Amino acid sequence: MKRLLRDADQTEQFGAGLCGRLPTKCVVFLYGDLGAGKTTLVRGYLRGLGYLGSVKSPTYTLVESYAVDHKVIHHFDLYRLNDPAELEWMGVGDYFDHDAICFVEWPDNGLGFLPKPDCVITLSHAGENRLLEVNP
């Protein structure tokens, strides 16, 4: 599925629309250049669940975890990961072993240490808009 998104609000709305569509254990890979809207999409998903707190990119912490509406959501940003083996040292497997929805930005930086995705979402710049592509 492909969709053109005009702005950040539409990106958040799409993320919110994923609520109820993702199983309680799910891995979503998020691809896109810097500023393409990956974190905005995750923020929309969390807002759709009713989360009102701050949602920021976990660029420096690698992962931010949320418990909302009886769901556990882990948001990974592997942009600054120097070596995929660092994921093993931080016990990344524990995040994926439990019932949790895991959004992973820059998943190629963790190849070999991440499970296979259930869904792949790609966001790309299309002029002033964003092109969103979803592959189940």
N, C-alpha and C positions, 0 to 999 in steps of 0.2 A: 504494500500500500504506500502511495506517495501522497503528500499533502503540502501545499504552500501555506506557510504561516507568515502573517504580516508583521507581527511584533511579539514582544515578550509576553504580553497578556494572552495571545493565542497559544504560545508555547506552554504557558502555565495551564491553560484550559485543556490542552491536549493531555498534559501530565495528569491533571485531575480526572480526566476521562478514563485513565487506566485503572482507577480505583474499581474494585469489583471484577476486573478483567484478568488481573494477575493472580495466580495461585499463591497460597501462603508460603510456599517454598519456590523461589524463582530467581534466576540470574538473568539480568538485563545488561547487555554490553551497550555502551553509549559511545558512538564515534562522532567526531567533528572537530574542526579547528577551534582554537581559542576564540571565545566569544560567540560560538555558534548556538548556544542555548542549552547545553547539557545539564548544567546545574539548575537552570530555570525550569526545565522539564521535571527534575526531581522535586524541586520546590512545589511545583504544581501538584504533583502526586501527593506530597505530604499535606498540602493545604486541602486537597480533596478528602483526605482522611480526617481533617479537622485540626491538624497541627498548626498552632499559632506562633510558635517560637521562631527564632532566627534560623535560616537555612543558608549556609555558606558552603562554598566549595572546600572540601577537605584537602586542598593542595599540599599543605604542610603537615597535616596530621595523618594523611593517607586514608583515614576512614572516620566518618561521623555516624553514630548509631542513634536511632530513634525508636521509641515504643509508643505506638499510637493505635487506638481503636483495636486493641488486642492483636496487633501485628508488630513485628520487628522489622525495621528497615535499616539496612546498612548502605551507606553511600560512600563509595571508594573513588578516589581520584589518584591515579597512578602516574600522573604527568611527570612528577619529580623523582620517580623511582629510578635509582641508578642501576640496580641489579635485581632481576626478578627473584633471586634467592632471598632477598630481604623479606619477601612475603612469607616465606617459610619461617624465618626467624621471628616474625611478629605473630605467628600462629594463625595465618589466614584461613587455614582449613577449618578452624573452629567456627568462623563466621558462616561458612557454607554448609556445615554439617547439620545445622538446626533449621527449623522452620523459620525462614526469613526471606525477605525480598531484598536482593542485593543488586544495586545499580553500580556499574563499574565504568568510570570514565577512563579513557586511554588504556583499554584492556590489553593492547599489544605489548605494553610495557611489563605485563605480568605473565606472558605466555609460558606455559609449562607448569605454572603454579595455580592457575585458575581452572575451575570446572567449565565444561561446555555451556554456552549460554542457551537459555530457553527462548530468548528474544534478542534481536539486534536492532537498535535504533540508530540511524545516522542522521545528523543535522548538518546542513551545509549552507553557506552563504549563497544567496541568489539575489544579487543586487541589494536592495534595502530589505528584502524578505529573507526567510529561511525556508529551505526545502527539507522536509522531514520524510524519511523513508523507514518503514517498519518491515522487518522480516522475521516471521515467527520461527 
